Amino acid sequence: VIVKNAHGFLGGHEYGRLPLYGGCSVFYAVIVLAWFGILFFRKDFHHPVHIVIAVTATIGLAGSVAWFGALAMANASGDANLAYRLAEALSGLKSLYTAAMLLAVALGLGVTQSTLESCTQWKIAIVTGILGMSTVPANCILAHRDVFAFSDKVVLMASLPMVLMVIGVACWVFRALASSMRRCKELNQAEGLSKFQRMAVVLLLALLASLAIFVAQIIDKPGREPTSSASHIFWSDGAAQINYIAALAMLMYLWAPGKGAFLADSYETTVNDGEIEEGEELKGSSKTNSKGGRQIGQAEELDMFVVGGEDDHDILADDVDEEDPAKHGNGGPSADTIGARLAGAE
Protein backbone atom coordinates (compact mmCIF):
# COMPACT_ATOMS: atom_id res chain seq x y z
CA VAL A 1 0.00 0.00 0.00
CA ILE A 2 1.42 3.39 -1.03
CA VAL A 3 0.15 6.40 0.88
CA LYS A 4 0.87 9.87 -0.42
CA ASN A 5 -0.69 13.27 -0.87
CA ALA A 6 -2.28 14.46 -4.07
CA HIS A 7 0.90 16.37 -4.97
CA GLY A 8 3.31 13.54 -4.03
CA PHE A 9 5.12 12.07 -1.04
CA LEU A 10 6.10 15.37 0.57
CA GLY A 11 4.09 16.42 3.60
CA GLY A 12 2.01 19.54 3.45
CA HIS A 13 4.42 21.34 5.78
CA GLU A 14 7.30 20.73 3.31
CA TYR A 15 5.67 20.94 -0.10
CA GLY A 16 5.70 24.75 -0.03
CA ARG A 17 9.51 24.70 0.07
CA LEU A 18 9.65 23.10 -3.39
CA PRO A 19 8.47 26.16 -5.39
CA LEU A 20 10.36 28.41 -2.97
CA TYR A 21 13.74 26.87 -3.78
CA GLY A 22 12.82 26.66 -7.44
CA GLY A 23 12.33 30.43 -7.52
CA CYS A 24 15.48 31.03 -5.47
CA SER A 25 17.48 28.91 -7.92
CA VAL A 26 16.27 31.11 -10.78
CA PHE A 27 17.32 34.31 -8.97
CA TYR A 28 20.69 32.82 -8.03
CA ALA A 29 21.25 31.77 -11.65
CA VAL A 30 20.48 35.30 -12.88
CA ILE A 31 22.92 37.06 -10.55
CA VAL A 32 25.63 34.41 -11.04
CA LEU A 33 25.41 34.64 -14.84
CA ALA A 34 25.38 38.44 -14.63
CA TRP A 35 28.49 38.42 -12.41
CA PHE A 36 30.41 36.05 -14.66
CA GLY A 37 29.41 38.19 -17.63
CA ILE A 38 30.80 41.28 -15.91
CA LEU A 39 34.02 39.42 -15.11
CA PHE A 40 34.33 38.35 -18.75
CA PHE A 41 33.83 41.80 -20.25
CA ARG A 42 36.03 43.47 -17.63
CA LYS A 43 38.71 40.82 -17.46
CA ASP A 44 41.47 43.45 -17.41
CA PHE A 45 40.35 44.60 -13.95
CA HIS A 46 40.09 41.23 -12.22
CA HIS A 47 41.23 40.90 -8.64
CA PRO A 48 41.04 37.97 -6.16
CA VAL A 49 38.16 39.65 -4.35
CA HIS A 50 36.00 39.22 -7.47
CA ILE A 51 36.78 35.51 -7.58
CA VAL A 52 35.83 35.21 -3.90
CA ILE A 53 32.44 36.82 -4.63
CA ALA A 54 31.96 34.56 -7.66
CA VAL A 55 32.65 31.43 -5.61
CA THR A 56 30.26 32.59 -2.87
CA ALA A 57 27.44 33.18 -5.35
CA THR A 58 28.11 29.85 -7.08
CA ILE A 59 27.92 27.98 -3.77
CA GLY A 60 24.60 29.72 -3.06
CA LEU A 61 23.28 28.63 -6.45
CA ALA A 62 24.47 25.05 -5.93
CA GLY A 63 22.84 24.91 -2.50
CA SER A 64 19.51 26.22 -3.76
CA VAL A 65 19.50 23.77 -6.68
CA ALA A 66 20.44 20.94 -4.30
CA TRP A 67 17.48 21.76 -2.02
CA PHE A 68 15.12 21.93 -4.98
CA GLY A 69 16.44 18.61 -6.30
CA ALA A 70 16.20 16.93 -2.89
CA LEU A 71 12.64 18.10 -2.35
CA ALA A 72 11.62 17.10 -5.88
CA MET A 73 13.20 13.67 -5.43
CA ALA A 74 11.54 13.20 -2.05
CA ASN A 75 8.19 14.25 -3.51
CA ALA A 76 8.51 11.81 -6.41
CA SER A 77 9.93 8.75 -4.63
CA GLY A 78 9.62 9.43 -0.93
CA ASP A 79 13.33 8.75 -0.32
CA ALA A 80 16.05 11.40 -0.75
CA ASN A 81 18.30 11.08 2.31
CA LEU A 82 21.55 11.48 0.37
CA ALA A 83 20.21 14.49 -1.52
CA TYR A 84 19.14 16.11 1.75
CA ARG A 85 22.59 15.60 3.26
CA LEU A 86 24.20 17.21 0.21
CA ALA A 87 21.85 20.20 0.39
CA GLU A 88 22.54 20.67 4.09
CA ALA A 89 26.30 20.48 3.52
CA LEU A 90 26.12 23.14 0.79
CA SER A 91 24.02 25.39 3.01
CA GLY A 92 26.65 25.17 5.75
CA LEU A 93 29.44 25.81 3.25
CA LYS A 94 27.58 28.86 1.95
CA SER A 95 27.41 30.32 5.45
CA LEU A 96 31.12 29.75 6.07
CA TYR A 97 32.23 31.14 2.73
CA THR A 98 29.93 34.15 3.06
CA ALA A 99 31.52 35.10 6.39
CA ALA A 100 35.01 34.66 4.91
CA MET A 101 34.05 36.74 1.87
CA LEU A 102 32.70 39.60 3.99
CA LEU A 103 35.84 39.65 6.13
CA ALA A 104 38.15 39.61 3.09
CA VAL A 105 36.28 42.47 1.41
CA ALA A 106 36.02 44.50 4.63
CA LEU A 107 39.76 44.13 5.25
CA GLY A 108 40.39 45.92 1.95
CA LEU A 109 41.40 43.05 -0.32
CA GLY A 110 42.01 44.58 -3.72
CA VAL A 111 41.43 48.16 -2.56
CA THR A 112 43.99 48.85 0.16
CA GLN A 113 45.71 45.44 0.28
CA SER A 114 46.78 43.35 -2.68
CA THR A 115 46.82 40.19 -0.54
CA LEU A 116 45.93 39.23 3.01
CA GLU A 117 48.68 38.15 5.37
CA SER A 118 48.86 34.44 6.14
CA CYS A 119 48.13 35.17 9.82
CA THR A 120 44.94 36.99 8.86
CA GLN A 121 43.91 34.17 6.54
CA TRP A 122 44.33 31.65 9.37
CA LYS A 123 42.27 33.84 11.69
CA ILE A 124 39.47 34.00 9.13
CA ALA A 125 39.57 30.23 8.64
CA ILE A 126 39.45 29.54 12.39
CA VAL A 127 36.67 32.05 13.09
CA THR A 128 34.49 30.84 10.22
CA GLY A 129 35.05 27.24 11.31
CA ILE A 130 33.87 28.02 14.84
CA LEU A 131 30.93 29.93 13.37
CA GLY A 132 29.93 26.88 11.34
CA MET A 133 30.02 24.61 14.38
CA SER A 134 27.98 27.08 16.44
CA THR A 135 25.13 27.01 13.90
CA VAL A 136 24.62 23.22 14.09
CA PRO A 137 22.47 23.10 17.28
CA ALA A 138 20.28 26.03 16.18
CA ASN A 139 19.76 24.63 12.68
CA CYS A 140 18.82 21.20 14.02
CA ILE A 141 16.29 22.59 16.50
CA LEU A 142 14.73 25.12 14.12
CA ALA A 143 14.50 22.61 11.27
CA HIS A 144 12.49 20.13 13.36
CA ARG A 145 10.17 22.46 15.24
CA ASP A 146 7.33 21.38 12.94
CA VAL A 147 7.78 17.78 14.15
CA PHE A 148 8.86 18.17 17.79
CA ALA A 149 7.33 20.68 20.19
CA PHE A 150 10.54 22.20 21.59
CA SER A 151 10.11 24.74 24.36
CA ASP A 152 11.24 28.32 23.86
CA LYS A 153 13.99 27.80 26.44
CA VAL A 154 15.47 24.90 24.44
CA VAL A 155 15.33 26.93 21.22
CA LEU A 156 17.03 29.92 22.84
CA MET A 157 19.78 27.83 24.46
CA ALA A 158 20.50 26.08 21.16
CA SER A 159 20.65 29.43 19.35
CA LEU A 160 22.87 31.19 21.91
CA PRO A 161 26.27 30.00 20.51
CA MET A 162 25.26 31.00 16.99
CA VAL A 163 24.06 34.43 18.12
CA LEU A 164 27.29 35.13 20.03
CA MET A 165 29.45 34.09 17.07
CA VAL A 166 27.43 36.17 14.62
CA ILE A 167 27.81 39.21 16.88
CA GLY A 168 31.57 38.60 17.11
CA VAL A 169 32.01 38.23 13.36
CA ALA A 170 29.86 41.32 12.72
CA CYS A 171 32.03 43.37 15.10
CA TRP A 172 35.16 42.21 13.27
CA VAL A 173 33.65 43.08 9.89
CA PHE A 174 32.63 46.60 10.93
CA ARG A 175 35.99 47.25 12.62
CA ALA A 176 37.72 46.14 9.43
CA LEU A 177 35.48 48.44 7.41
CA ALA A 178 36.37 51.38 9.67
CA SER A 179 40.09 50.62 9.27
CA SER A 180 39.75 50.37 5.49
CA MET A 181 37.90 53.71 5.40
CA ARG A 182 40.73 55.39 7.33
CA ARG A 183 43.25 53.87 4.94
CA CYS A 184 41.33 55.16 1.92
CA LYS A 185 41.37 58.66 3.42
CA GLU A 186 45.14 58.44 3.90
CA LEU A 187 45.54 57.39 0.26
CA ASN A 188 43.04 60.02 -0.98
CA GLN A 189 41.06 57.21 -2.58
CA ALA A 190 37.57 58.69 -2.75
CA GLU A 191 35.96 55.89 -4.76
CA GLY A 192 37.25 53.16 -2.47
CA LEU A 193 36.03 55.12 0.57
CA SER A 194 32.59 55.45 -0.99
CA LYS A 195 32.41 51.70 -1.64
CA PHE A 196 33.27 50.84 1.95
CA GLN A 197 30.72 53.33 3.28
CA ARG A 198 27.98 51.88 1.10
CA MET A 199 28.99 48.35 2.05
CA ALA A 200 28.65 49.27 5.73
CA VAL A 201 25.09 50.49 5.10
CA VAL A 202 24.18 47.34 3.14
CA LEU A 203 25.57 45.05 5.84
CA LEU A 204 23.85 46.98 8.61
CA LEU A 205 20.48 46.68 6.84
CA ALA A 206 21.06 42.97 6.15
CA LEU A 207 22.05 42.39 9.79
CA LEU A 208 18.92 44.15 11.09
CA ALA A 209 16.78 42.14 8.67
CA SER A 210 18.46 38.92 9.87
CA LEU A 211 17.73 39.86 13.47
CA ALA A 212 14.07 40.45 12.67
CA ILE A 213 13.88 37.11 10.82
CA PHE A 214 15.50 35.29 13.74
CA VAL A 215 13.01 36.78 16.21
CA ALA A 216 10.16 35.75 13.90
CA GLN A 217 11.56 32.20 13.77
CA ILE A 218 11.61 32.05 17.57
CA ILE A 219 8.03 33.33 17.82
CA ASP A 220 6.83 31.02 15.03
CA LYS A 221 4.90 27.99 16.28
CA PRO A 222 4.65 25.54 13.35
CA GLY A 223 1.84 23.00 13.43
CA ARG A 224 -0.16 24.81 16.10
CA GLU A 225 -2.69 26.34 13.69
CA PRO A 226 -4.11 25.25 10.31
CA THR A 227 -2.35 28.09 8.46
CA SER A 228 0.93 27.91 10.37
CA SER A 229 2.74 25.77 7.74
CA ALA A 230 2.85 28.55 5.17
CA SER A 231 4.15 31.12 7.66
CA HIS A 232 6.70 28.60 8.99
CA ILE A 233 8.08 27.98 5.50
CA PHE A 234 8.35 31.70 4.86
CA TRP A 235 10.15 32.56 8.11
CA SER A 236 12.37 29.46 8.24
CA ASP A 237 13.47 29.52 4.58
CA GLY A 238 11.87 32.19 2.41
CA ALA A 239 12.72 35.36 4.33
CA ALA A 240 16.32 34.32 4.93
CA GLN A 241 16.83 33.46 1.25
CA ILE A 242 15.33 36.75 0.09
CA ASN A 243 17.53 38.72 2.50
CA TYR A 244 20.66 36.84 1.41
CA ILE A 245 20.04 37.17 -2.33
CA ALA A 246 19.26 40.90 -2.04
CA ALA A 247 22.39 41.61 0.04
CA LEU A 248 24.58 39.55 -2.30
CA ALA A 249 23.24 41.35 -5.37
CA MET A 250 23.93 44.77 -3.81
CA LEU A 251 27.47 43.73 -2.85
CA MET A 252 28.06 42.56 -6.42
CA TYR A 253 26.90 45.92 -7.70
CA LEU A 254 29.20 47.76 -5.28
CA TRP A 255 32.31 45.67 -5.97
CA ALA A 256 31.98 45.27 -9.73
CA PRO A 257 35.42 45.21 -11.43
CA GLY A 258 36.76 48.59 -12.43
CA LYS A 259 39.92 50.68 -12.39
CA GLY A 260 38.69 53.37 -10.03
CA ALA A 261 38.89 51.65 -6.65
CA PHE A 262 40.99 48.49 -6.99
CA LEU A 263 44.40 50.14 -6.75
CA ALA A 264 46.03 47.99 -4.09
CA ASP A 265 48.77 46.80 -6.45
CA SER A 266 49.93 50.39 -6.99
CA TYR A 267 50.59 50.99 -3.30
CA GLU A 268 53.51 49.89 -1.18
CA THR A 269 51.62 48.26 1.67
CA THR A 270 53.42 47.85 4.97
CA VAL A 271 52.38 47.05 8.50
CA ASN A 272 52.91 50.61 9.75
CA ASP A 273 50.39 53.36 9.19
CA GLY A 274 53.04 55.80 7.89
CA GLU A 275 53.16 54.49 4.34
CA ILE A 276 54.00 56.36 1.17
CA GLU A 277 53.25 55.51 -2.42
CA GLU A 278 55.78 53.63 -4.48
CA GLY A 279 58.25 55.89 -6.27
CA GLU A 280 57.43 58.87 -4.02
CA GLU A 281 60.55 60.55 -2.56
CA LEU A 282 60.62 62.49 0.66
CA LYS A 283 61.53 66.10 0.02
CA GLY A 284 64.67 67.22 1.72
CA SER A 285 66.13 63.76 2.15
CA SER A 286 69.81 63.26 1.45
CA LYS A 287 70.84 60.98 -1.42
CA THR A 288 73.99 59.26 -2.60
CA ASN A 289 75.52 59.90 -6.00
CA SER A 290 76.98 57.28 -8.33
CA LYS A 291 80.49 57.79 -6.93
CA GLY A 292 79.38 57.08 -3.38
CA GLY A 293 79.56 60.73 -2.38
CA ARG A 294 76.71 62.34 -0.45
CA GLN A 295 74.52 64.81 -2.28
CA ILE A 296 72.67 67.54 -0.49
CA GLY A 297 68.88 67.33 -0.36
CA GLN A 298 66.64 70.19 -1.36
CA ALA A 299 65.88 71.23 2.20
CA GLU A 300 69.48 70.85 3.37
CA GLU A 301 70.86 73.19 0.70
CA LEU A 302 69.17 76.17 2.29
CA ASP A 303 70.44 75.40 5.79
CA MET A 304 74.09 74.52 4.99
CA PHE A 305 76.61 76.73 6.84
CA VAL A 306 79.26 78.08 4.45
CA VAL A 307 82.43 79.91 5.40
CA GLY A 308 82.75 83.27 3.65
CA GLY A 309 80.28 85.68 5.18
CA GLU A 310 76.63 85.78 6.09
CA ASP A 311 75.42 86.52 2.55
CA ASP A 312 77.52 83.90 0.81
CA HIS A 313 75.30 80.80 0.32
CA ASP A 314 76.75 79.67 -2.99
CA ILE A 315 79.96 78.05 -1.86
CA LEU A 316 79.18 74.69 -0.24
CA ALA A 317 81.47 72.45 1.69
CA ASP A 318 80.96 69.72 -0.88
CA ASP A 319 82.41 71.96 -3.62
CA VAL A 320 85.94 71.33 -2.34
CA ASP A 321 88.22 69.81 -4.94
CA GLU A 322 88.66 66.31 -3.56
CA GLU A 323 91.25 65.35 -6.22
CA ASP A 324 93.80 67.96 -5.04
CA PRO A 325 93.69 68.25 -1.24
CA ALA A 326 97.00 70.11 -1.15
CA LYS A 327 95.45 73.04 -2.94
CA HIS A 328 93.26 73.74 0.05
CA GLY A 329 95.45 72.57 2.86
CA ASN A 330 93.59 69.98 4.93
CA GLY A 331 90.69 69.84 2.56
CA GLY A 332 89.10 73.20 3.58
CA PRO A 333 88.81 76.31 1.43
CA SER A 334 92.01 78.33 0.83
CA ALA A 335 92.50 81.79 2.26
CA ASP A 336 92.25 83.54 -1.13
CA THR A 337 88.87 81.94 -1.92
CA ILE A 338 87.17 82.93 1.31
CA GLY A 339 84.90 85.86 0.57
CA ALA A 340 86.16 86.12 -3.04
CA ARG A 341 82.68 86.32 -4.51
CA LEU A 342 81.63 88.94 -1.99
CA ALA A 343 84.63 91.11 -2.84
CA GLY A 344 83.94 90.81 -6.55
CA ALA A 345 80.38 91.89 -6.02
CA GLU A 346 81.59 95.06 -4.33
Secondary structure, DSSP 8 states (H G I E B T S, - for coil): -----SS-SS-HHHHTHHHHHHHHHHHHHHHHHHHHHHHHHTGGG--HHHHHHHHHHHHHHHHHHHHHHHHHHHHHHS--HHHHHHHHHHHHHHHHHHHHHHHHHHTTBTTTBSS--HHHHHHHHHHHHHHHHHHHHHHHHHHTTTTS---HHHHHHHHHHHHHHHHHHHHHHHHHHHHHHHHHHHTT-HHHHHHHHHHHHHHHHHHHHHHHHHHHHHH--TTSSTTHHHHHHIIIIIHHHHHHHHHHHHHHHHT---TTT--GGGS---SSS----TT---TT--EE-TTS-EE--HHHHHH---SS-TT--S--GGGS-TT-GGGGTTTS--TTTTTHHHHHH-
